[in-house]
């Protein structure tokens, strides 16, 4: 090995083409080689504007380069970017390069290949790759490789043009069209595509390329082996060709100047200390530049200690808590005792079976009731179009406005300052002591990946992020059958004692008919409130998505996929339901929620009612999908769902497993699993991400779904070994001593939910905006949940959900002097479109998902 490499780890430059699997490649390289990897983007202006001289200066600080995958086509210079410059280097500037997917096609095109569309795109498809164990395939056995490509490199080989060779060894010979490229591997899996070139090497220069993705979770162990083999070849080339030029090169002076661009958001500790100087601020309608509350610490001080006039004093120094057993008490009954149906509230409820055990044991352990204190509960609202953060009072009046460039850096710092000095006595601990409860819209997620959410935003009064600052809460532990009554409002034990007494009395009640109505909707016993709801629902009207228009959107998605611009596109549409406008005291939203949780029980039920005077909103949700959860140590879990089979007469679990084992269903899920791994790797780094469950069928109230589980932990944090350990909140005191990443880091890096976008994420979101007519999805396809003051958090994906904004009212003229007002509810539904999708199958899947929620509006 060359002296330059024996004294330090190898340094590899990774050129990212905006792919959503890039961090997985970086992690694979780091784990396989122990090398230092620095990442830049294909359009990095420092090197694009600096010309070849600037790019050469960058390359001199590295031993080798990996040209990564990405959307689009290398025939488009914008999609190829700096990768194309690698093949133009003069001999004295050469260094070893490995091209992967788009990088491979760039290599092939620059040395004579034509880039063409495949007859059948290969996204999330796993197949055996034929090779002859030479060059970078030396010593390798069977290669089972994941492919993500719609285009391929045609080198004019007879196996591609005539689908035949004259003699066996011809398969591995260079062609007249591309005499400098030696074929190393082929794929013969698909008869429509014929032979697809999977790998090449340049016969004179240190260039190698592979079409498949070695980093995918479904590529076998030979994926790591090919990285090792390439690095071995690279070092041999360095030793022979570069030693004389490089051993006198002052690497250390270049290293300090190397840019390393994180592929996902990294909210560093330094960012938390940003003073936020000179940020415009508006206080009580008057604009100030230095009002003293622009820093997160100052805003936290206002929220915790008030202003002695309009804001209450709520010092979160300690968590006041009392517990009791839950017995047979249900969450809905506790809500009734606490007056939840008639007021603002935030309820996150896990669906239970008839034995009061979680319907999904791995995700449904806890339910949380967030209580609003009348005229006191503060809320935070953020508007993407203006980057404005509002602090609103308990009367829902704007108290303060500030401009925030990075909302997640700001909120992370805010939560750090709201941490209590002392946790409650324990263990065990509740996962939520108090903090922020609410939603993050899909458009807020777009903003986090630098996509303009709207061309024109007409609903300026609707926040894109909205959280209530919950200081009193009740938490159910459905496994231990335990209830926590908690307050972070300073000396508030009197309320805790009063509330625990109310809850205990409810638990001890034998019949509980005085406290709540029976939750089972039946023809024999229907409560009076439900009878009113049925009469009310008789007057509903619905506007469903047009089948013709939805199918046209599916075809548009598939055209983008065939062109190589996306691997998978999660198309959505919305159904509009009109109901006669109801009086708040009628508690229609609560009744709808109880009905929804009865007919479509799910582990992530949610009822959120916020806002006053016609400017609020209601969310009624029964989502089966966890977006992300993290504990107070920062360890996180994601549970993406892709693949759905409707329950029905004669449909068994075995039937569902057979349907969900098809390549189409598994490809949909695999693409999101690899995307989630990429997002977690970008925050927690190599060696800290695990796929604990890969594409397993789970049963829900109305459907079977294909679910995967991906977990990540900050370096040095002990990982959960069982589902029970994952669900057990860690010790608060010990976690305060742990350095490193916060769960908010990985939360922000993962927005918007990959299961609602497709991959590569950014390009897919841009395509979907156009196909969906630039209509905002709003709360649907976003996430909802909580940020705990102790450092944890849990959010579900907003699917199987109905949303109402109180400012959206339709007035119908019945006569010259008579009008009738209707409130508008919206339900979103959709599905992942791939190259294997059919119009009939995708439309029916959207309808299945829609019906699981729409049945709530059936009288």
SVG drawing of the C-alpha trace seen along z (x, -y; Angstrom):
<svg xmlns="http://www.w3.org/2000/svg" viewBox="-87 -49 95 69">
<polyline fill="none" stroke="black" stroke-width="0.4" points="0.0,0.0 1.3,-3.5 2.9,-5.4 0.2,-8.1 -2.4,-5.5 -0.5,-3.6 -0.4,-6.5 -4.1,-7.5 -7.5,-6.1 -8.3,-6.5 -10.1,-9.7 -13.0,-9.2 -15.0,-12.0 -18.7,-11.1 -20.5,-13.1 -24.2,-13.0 -26.8,-13.5 -29.6,-14.2 -30.5,-10.6 -32.4,-9.3 -30.2,-6.4 -26.8,-8.2 -26.2,-8.1 -26.6,-4.3 -23.7,-4.2 -21.6,-6.4 -22.4,-4.2 -21.5,-1.1 -18.2,-2.5 -17.3,-3.7 -18.2,-0.3 -16.5,1.7 -13.3,-0.3 -13.0,-2.4 -12.4,-5.3 -13.2,-9.0 -16.0,-10.0 -16.7,-13.7 -19.8,-14.5 -20.6,-17.2 -23.5,-17.7 -23.3,-17.5 -24.2,-21.2 -22.0,-22.6 -21.6,-26.2 -18.1,-26.5 -16.8,-23.9 -19.2,-24.5 -18.4,-28.2 -14.7,-27.6 -14.3,-25.7 -12.1,-22.6 -9.3,-24.3 -11.4,-24.5 -12.6,-21.0 -9.1,-19.7 -8.0,-21.5 -10.8,-19.6 -9.8,-16.2 -6.2,-16.6 -7.3,-16.1 -8.7,-12.6 -7.6,-9.1 -10.6,-8.1 -14.1,-9.2 -17.6,-7.5 -20.0,-9.0 -23.4,-8.3 -26.9,-7.5 -29.7,-10.0 -32.9,-10.9 -33.0,-11.9 -30.7,-11.1 -27.0,-11.7 -28.0,-13.0 -29.2,-16.0 -26.1,-18.0 -28.0,-19.3 -28.8,-15.8 -25.1,-14.7 -23.4,-17.8 -19.9,-17.5 -19.9,-13.7 -19.3,-14.3 -16.1,-16.2 -14.5,-13.0 -14.2,-11.4 -12.6,-14.4 -9.6,-14.5 -6.1,-14.6 -3.9,-11.6 -1.8,-13.4 -5.0,-14.3 -6.7,-10.9 -7.7,-9.1 -9.8,-5.9 -13.6,-6.3 -16.5,-4.0 -19.8,-5.0 -23.0,-3.7 -26.3,-3.7 -26.4,-7.2 -22.7,-7.4 -22.3,-4.1 -24.4,-5.4 -22.4,-8.6 -19.2,-6.6 -20.7,-4.4 -22.0,-7.4 -18.8,-9.3 -17.0,-6.3 -19.5,-5.6 -22.6,-4.0 -26.2,-5.1 -28.5,-5.7 -31.9,-4.3 -35.2,-3.5 -35.8,0.1 -39.0,1.7 -39.8,2.4 -38.2,0.2 -36.5,1.9 -37.2,0.2 -36.9,2.1 -36.4,5.3 -34.0,7.9 -32.4,10.3 -29.2,12.4 -26.4,10.7 -24.2,12.8 -20.4,12.2 -17.3,14.2 -15.5,13.4 -12.9,11.1 -11.8,7.5 -14.0,5.9 -16.1,9.2 -13.0,11.2 -13.7,13.9 -17.4,13.2 -20.2,15.7 -23.8,15.3 -24.8,11.6 -28.4,10.9 -28.7,7.2 -31.4,4.5 -31.9,2.3 -33.3,-1.2 -33.3,-2.3 -35.5,-3.0 -32.6,-3.6 -29.7,-1.4 -26.4,-1.6 -26.4,-0.2 -22.8,0.5 -23.8,2.0 -23.1,5.5 -24.5,8.4 -26.2,9.7 -28.1,6.4 -28.7,5.9 -29.2,9.5 -29.9,11.1 -27.2,13.6 -23.4,14.1 -21.3,16.0 -19.3,17.7 -19.6,17.7 -16.5,15.5 -17.9,12.8 -20.2,11.8 -17.2,10.3 -15.6,8.6 -15.5,4.9 -17.5,3.7 -16.8,1.6 -19.0,-1.2 -17.3,-1.2 -13.8,0.3 -12.5,-1.0 -15.3,0.5 -15.0,4.2 -18.3,5.7 -18.1,7.2 -21.7,8.3 -25.1,8.7 -28.7,9.1 -31.0,11.5 -33.9,11.5 -36.5,9.8 -37.3,11.1 -38.7,7.8 -35.6,5.9 -33.2,8.7 -29.6,8.4 -29.0,5.4 -25.4,4.3 -24.7,4.3 -21.0,3.4 -18.0,2.3 -14.4,1.3 -12.3,-1.1 -9.5,0.9 -6.9,-1.9 -8.1,-4.3 -9.0,-3.5 -12.7,-3.7 -15.3,-1.1 -19.0,-1.2 -22.0,0.8 -25.7,0.3 -27.2,1.9 -27.3,0.6 -24.9,2.4 -26.1,0.5 -29.7,1.7 -31.0,3.7 -32.0,6.4 -28.7,6.7 -26.9,9.6 -23.5,9.5 -21.7,9.3 -22.7,5.6 -20.1,4.9 -17.6,7.2 -17.7,5.3 -16.9,2.0 -13.9,3.8 -12.8,5.1 -13.0,1.7 -11.0,0.2 -8.4,2.9 -8.1,2.1 -8.0,-1.6 -5.1,-1.2 -3.1,0.9 -3.6,-1.8 -2.6,-4.5 0.6,-2.5 1.5,-2.2 0.6,-5.5 0.1,-8.2 2.7,-7.6 5.3,-9.8 2.9,-12.7 1.1,-12.5 3.6,-11.6 4.8,-15.2 1.3,-16.7 0.4,-18.5 -2.8,-16.7 -3.3,-18.2 -3.6,-21.7 -6.3,-20.6 -8.3,-18.5 -9.0,-21.5 -10.6,-23.2 -12.7,-20.3 -16.5,-20.9 -18.6,-18.2 -22.3,-18.7 -24.6,-16.6 -27.2,-14.9 -29.9,-15.5 -30.5,-18.2 -28.0,-18.2 -29.1,-20.4 -25.7,-20.8 -25.0,-21.9 -23.5,-25.1 -26.8,-25.8 -28.5,-25.8 -26.3,-28.6 -27.2,-30.8 -28.1,-34.2 -30.8,-35.0 -29.6,-38.6 -31.4,-41.2 -34.5,-39.0 -37.7,-41.1 -40.2,-40.6 -43.8,-41.7 -45.1,-42.0 -48.8,-42.7 -49.2,-44.1 -46.2,-46.4 -43.0,-45.7 -39.7,-45.5 -36.3,-44.4 -34.9,-43.7 -37.8,-42.8 -35.8,-40.3 -37.7,-37.2 -36.2,-36.3 -33.9,-33.7 -35.3,-30.3 -34.2,-30.7 -36.2,-34.0 -39.3,-32.4 -39.0,-29.5 -38.8,-31.9 -41.9,-33.6 -43.8,-30.3 -42.6,-29.0 -42.6,-32.2 -45.1,-34.4 -45.1,-38.2 -47.1,-39.0 -50.0,-40.2 -51.3,-38.2 -49.2,-35.0 -49.4,-32.7 -46.5,-31.7 -45.9,-27.9 -42.3,-27.1 -41.5,-23.5 -39.0,-22.9 -40.5,-19.6 -42.9,-17.0 -45.8,-16.6 -47.3,-13.2 -49.6,-10.7 -50.6,-7.2 -53.4,-4.7 -54.5,-1.5 -56.6,-1.8 -58.7,1.3 -61.4,1.4 -61.4,-2.3 -61.2,-3.2 -59.5,-6.4 -62.9,-7.7 -64.4,-7.3 -61.5,-9.2 -62.0,-11.9 -65.7,-12.2 -64.8,-12.6 -62.3,-15.3 -64.7,-17.2 -62.7,-16.6 -65.6,-16.4 -66.8,-19.9 -63.5,-21.8 -60.1,-22.2 -58.0,-19.1 -55.3,-16.8 -55.9,-13.1 -53.5,-10.5 -55.1,-7.1 -54.0,-3.5 -56.8,-1.2 -57.7,1.6 -59.3,5.0 -62.2,6.3 -59.8,7.3 -58.5,3.7 -55.1,4.8 -53.4,2.8 -54.6,3.9 -51.0,3.5 -48.8,4.5 -45.6,3.2 -46.9,-0.4 -50.0,-0.7 -48.8,-0.7 -49.6,-4.3 -52.5,-6.8 -52.1,-10.5 -54.7,-13.0 -53.4,-16.6 -55.6,-19.0 -56.1,-22.6 -56.4,-25.0 -59.1,-27.6 -57.7,-31.0 -54.1,-29.8 -52.9,-27.1 -50.3,-28.6 -49.8,-27.5 -47.1,-27.9 -48.0,-28.4 -45.6,-28.5 -46.3,-29.7 -44.1,-28.4 -44.8,-31.1 -43.4,-33.9 -41.3,-31.8 -43.2,-33.4 -43.5,-31.8 -46.3,-33.0 -46.8,-32.6 -50.6,-32.7 -52.3,-33.1 -54.8,-30.9 -57.5,-33.0 -55.9,-32.2 -54.7,-35.8 -51.3,-36.6 -48.9,-37.6 -45.6,-37.6 -44.4,-37.1 -40.8,-36.4 -39.1,-35.4 -37.3,-32.1 -35.1,-30.8 -34.9,-27.2 -37.9,-26.3 -36.5,-22.9 -33.2,-24.4 -35.4,-26.9 -37.8,-24.3 -35.0,-22.0 -33.4,-24.8 -36.7,-25.8 -37.4,-22.2 -33.9,-22.1 -34.8,-25.2 -38.2,-23.8 -36.7,-20.7 -37.6,-20.2 -34.8,-20.3 -36.1,-17.1 -38.0,-14.2 -40.7,-12.4 -40.0,-9.6 -39.7,-6.2 -39.3,-4.0 -41.4,-3.3 -41.8,-6.6 -44.5,-7.9 -43.2,-8.7 -44.8,-12.2 -44.7,-14.5 -45.8,-17.6 -44.7,-19.7 -45.9,-20.3 -48.8,-18.4 -50.0,-19.1 -49.3,-18.7 -46.7,-19.4 -48.2,-19.7 -47.0,-18.1 -46.0,-21.6 -43.9,-22.2 -42.1,-19.0 -41.5,-20.3 -40.1,-23.5 -37.6,-21.4 -36.1,-19.9 -36.1,-23.3 -39.1,-22.9 -41.4,-25.9 -44.7,-24.5 -47.1,-26.8 -47.2,-28.9 -50.0,-31.0 -51.1,-30.4 -54.7,-31.5 -55.3,-30.2 -52.9,-32.6 -54.6,-32.2 -53.9,-28.4 -50.6,-27.5 -48.3,-24.8 -47.1,-23.8 -49.3,-24.1 -48.5,-22.9 -50.2,-23.5 -48.0,-23.8 -49.6,-21.1 -48.8,-21.5 -51.4,-19.0 -51.8,-15.5 -53.2,-12.0 -51.2,-9.1 -52.5,-5.5 -50.0,-2.6 -52.2,0.2 -49.6,2.9 -49.0,2.1 -52.7,1.0 -51.5,-2.2 -52.6,-5.8 -50.3,-8.8 -51.8,-12.2 -49.1,-14.9 -48.5,-18.6 -45.5,-20.7 -47.1,-23.9 -44.9,-24.4 -46.7,-23.9 -49.8,-22.2 -50.2,-19.1 -53.6,-20.2 -54.9,-19.8 -53.1,-16.5 -54.6,-15.2 -58.1,-16.3 -57.8,-14.7 -56.4,-11.4 -59.4,-11.2 -61.8,-11.7 -60.0,-9.1 -59.8,-6.6 -63.5,-7.0 -64.2,-6.3 -62.0,-3.2 -63.8,-1.9 -67.2,-2.4 -68.7,0.9 -71.1,-0.1 -69.6,-3.5 -72.8,-4.2 -73.0,-7.5 -69.6,-8.5 -69.7,-7.6 -71.8,-5.9 -71.0,-2.3 -68.4,-2.5 -69.9,0.3 -72.2,-0.9 -75.0,1.6 -78.6,1.8 -79.5,2.9 -77.9,0.2 -77.2,-3.2 -76.6,-6.2 -78.7,-9.3 -75.7,-11.3 -75.1,-8.7 -78.7,-8.9 -78.3,-12.6 -75.1,-11.9 -77.0,-9.5 -79.7,-12.1 -77.0,-14.7 -75.1,-12.4 -78.3,-11.8 -77.6,-15.3 -74.1,-14.8 -72.9,-15.1 -69.6,-13.9 -67.3,-14.7 -65.1,-11.8 -62.0,-11.9 -62.8,-11.4 -61.7,-7.9 -60.8,-9.3 -58.7,-12.1 -57.0,-9.9 -56.0,-7.3 -54.6,-10.1 -52.4,-11.1 -51.3,-7.5 -50.2,-7.5 -48.3,-10.8 -46.5,-9.3 -45.5,-6.2 -44.2,-8.4 -41.9,-10.2 -40.8,-6.9 -40.0,-5.6 -38.0,-8.7 -35.8,-8.0 -37.0,-10.9 -38.4,-8.9 -38.4,-5.3 -41.8,-5.5 -44.4,-8.3 -46.9,-8.4 -49.9,-9.9 -52.8,-11.3 -56.2,-12.9 -58.8,-14.3 -62.5,-13.7 -64.7,-16.6 -67.6,-15.9 -70.2,-18.6 -72.1,-18.6 -74.7,-21.1 -72.8,-23.5 -73.1,-22.3 -73.0,-24.2 -69.8,-23.5 -72.0,-22.2 -73.2,-19.4 -69.8,-17.8 -70.0,-16.5 -66.2,-16.1 -65.9,-14.1 -68.8,-11.9 -67.2,-11.3 -63.9,-10.4 -65.5,-7.8 -67.3,-6.3 -64.1,-6.2 -62.1,-4.5 -64.9,-1.9 -65.1,-0.9 -61.4,-1.4 -59.5,-1.0 -55.8,-1.7 -52.7,-2.2 -52.4,-5.9 -55.9,-7.3 -55.9,-11.1 -58.5,-13.8 -57.2,-17.3 -59.4,-20.4 -57.7,-23.7 -58.6,-27.4 -61.5,-29.7 -63.9,-32.1 -64.2,-30.2 -60.4,-30.1 -59.7,-26.7 -59.4,-23.2 -60.4,-19.6 -58.4,-16.5 -60.0,-13.1 -57.6,-10.3 -57.1,-6.5 -53.7,-6.1 -52.0,-2.7 -48.6,-4.2 -45.9,-5.4 -43.8,-8.1 -41.1,-8.2 -40.7,-7.8 -37.7,-8.5 -36.9,-8.1 -35.2,-10.5 -31.8,-9.0 -32.4,-9.9 -32.9,-6.3 -35.6,-6.3 -38.0,-4.0 -39.7,-4.3 -42.5,-2.0 -43.2,-2.7 -46.3,-1.0 -46.5,-0.2 -48.7,2.6 -52.4,2.9 -55.0,5.7 -58.7,5.0 -60.3,7.4 -63.4,9.1 -65.4,12.3 -63.1,15.1 -59.9,13.0 -57.6,14.8 -54.3,13.8 -52.7,16.4 -54.4,14.7 -53.0,11.3 -49.5,12.7 -49.6,14.2 -50.7,10.9 -48.3,8.8 -45.4,11.1 -45.5,10.1 -42.6,8.1 -44.8,5.0 -45.8,4.8 -42.4,5.7 -40.7,3.2 -43.0,0.4 -42.0,1.2 -38.3,1.8 -37.9,-1.6 -39.2,-3.4 -37.1,-1.2 -34.0,-2.2 -35.1,-5.8 -35.7,-5.7 -32.3,-4.1 -30.7,-7.0 -32.4,-9.6 -31.3,-7.9 -27.8,-7.3 -27.6,-11.0 -28.0,-11.9 -26.7,-8.9 -24.0,-7.8 -22.7,-4.3 -23.2,-1.4 -26.1,-2.8 -29.1,-1.8 -30.9,1.5 -33.8,3.0 -35.6,4.9 -38.5,6.0 -38.5,6.3 -41.7,6.4 -43.9,8.4 -47.7,8.5 -49.6,6.9 -53.4,7.1 -55.6,4.1 -59.3,3.5 -60.1,3.2 -56.9,4.1 -53.7,6.2 -50.6,4.1 -46.9,4.7 -44.9,3.1 -41.1,2.6 -39.4,1.4 -36.1,-0.6 -34.4,-1.8 -31.5,-4.1 -29.5,-5.3 -26.9,-8.0 -23.3,-6.6 -22.7,-5.2 -26.3,-4.7 -27.5,-1.2 -30.0,0.1 -33.3,1.7 -33.1,5.5 -36.9,6.2 -40.1,4.4 -40.8,4.2 -37.4,2.4 -38.2,0.0 -41.6,-0.9 -40.1,-1.5 -39.0,-5.1 -35.4,-5.3 -34.2,-6.8 -34.3,-10.6 -31.3,-11.4 -29.0,-9.0 -30.1,-10.3 -29.3,-13.9 -25.6,-12.9 -25.7,-11.5 -24.1,-13.8 -24.9,-13.6 -28.0,-14.0 -31.5,-14.8 -34.5,-12.9 -35.6,-16.2 -32.5,-16.0 -33.7,-12.8 -37.3,-13.9 -36.5,-17.1 -34.3,-15.1 -37.1,-12.7 -39.8,-15.2 -42.0,-14.9 -42.9,-11.2 -41.2,-9.1 -44.2,-6.8 -46.2,-9.8 -43.6,-11.1 -41.6,-8.3 -38.0,-8.3 -35.7,-10.1 -37.6,-12.3 -36.9,-15.8 -37.4,-15.1 -40.5,-13.0 -42.1,-15.8 -41.5,-18.2 -43.1,-15.9 -46.1,-15.2 -46.7,-18.9 -47.1,-19.3 -49.2,-16.1 -51.5,-17.0 -52.1,-20.5 -50.0,-22.3 -52.8,-21.8 -51.6,-21.8 -52.1,-18.5 -52.2,-20.4 -52.4,-18.4 -53.0,-15.2 -49.8,-13.4 -48.1,-15.4 -47.5,-14.1 -49.0,-14.6 -47.9,-13.8 -45.9,-15.3 -42.5,-16.7 -41.9,-15.8 -40.1,-18.3 -38.1,-15.3 -36.6,-14.9 -38.8,-12.2 -41.3,-12.3 -43.7,-10.3 -45.5,-11.1 -47.8,-9.2 -48.4,-9.8 -51.6,-11.6 -53.5,-9.0 -57.0,-7.5 -57.8,-11.0 -60.5,-13.6 -59.7,-17.3 -61.9,-20.4 -60.8,-24.0 -63.5,-26.2 -62.9,-29.1 -64.0,-26.9 -67.8,-27.3 -70.0,-26.8 -73.2,-28.9 -76.0,-27.6 -78.9,-29.9 -82.1,-28.1 -84.4,-31.0 -84.3,-34.8 -84.2,-35.1 -82.9,-31.8 -79.4,-30.3 -77.8,-27.2 -74.2,-26.9 -72.2,-23.7 -68.9,-22.8 -66.3,-21.1 -64.4,-18.0 -61.6,-16.6 -60.2,-13.0 -57.0,-12.3 -56.1,-8.9 -53.7,-7.5 -51.0,-5.0 -47.5,-4.4 -47.3,-4.4 -44.5,-2.2 -43.6,-0.9 -45.6,2.2 -48.8,0.4 -52.1,0.9 -54.8,-1.7 -57.4,0.6 -55.3,1.8 -54.1,-1.7 -57.5,-3.3 -59.1,-0.5 -56.3,-0.7 -57.0,-4.4 -60.7,-3.7 -60.0,-0.9 -58.0,-3.4 -60.6,-6.1 -63.5,-3.9 -61.9,-2.9 -62.4,-6.5 -65.5,-7.5 -67.6,-4.9 -67.6,-7.3 -70.0,-9.6 -72.4,-6.7 -75.6,-7.1"/>
</svg>
